[in-house]
Each structure stands twice: as C-alpha cells, then as structure tokens.
Amino acid sequence: MTETRTPAPSGAGKPAEGKSGRGLLRFYRQVVAELRKVVWPTRKQLSTYFVVVLTFVVFVIAIVSVLDLAFGWAMFKIFG
C-alpha cells in the first residue's frame, strides 16, 4: 500500500512578510493579559514566604556542610 502526498505549497511554514511584528505585539498583549489574571501575594505573605524559603535554604546548607565535613574527615582517616 502506498500513500501519495501532495507537495507543500511554496513558503509553507514561513511567516508572511510583515507578520512577525504583529505576532510579537500579539504575544506581548497576551502576556500582559495573563499577568493581569495573576493573584499577587500581599506584602505579609511575601515576607512569610521569604522567611520560610530562607530558613529552609540555611537548613539544607547546614546539612550539606556537616555531611561534607564528615566525609572529608572519614577520607583523611581512611587514606591518611
């Protein structure tokens, strides 16, 4: 069984002349419209989230630092 395909018209897949500027403008308008739909956090929520994230990051840094020191100490004990 063979299928016949019709050739694509010339210029298929290419933007028409002058449309790229209008496409960018439409994209920008859509981005602005979506940003208007966003429910932005209040200053209190933002500061709470900041403190939570900062605390978590400091906690993870402490764990990684302790593990690094422990493995480094073990390597010096093993390989002298």
Residue pairs with C-beta under 8 A, 6 or more apart in sequence:
15 23
41 49
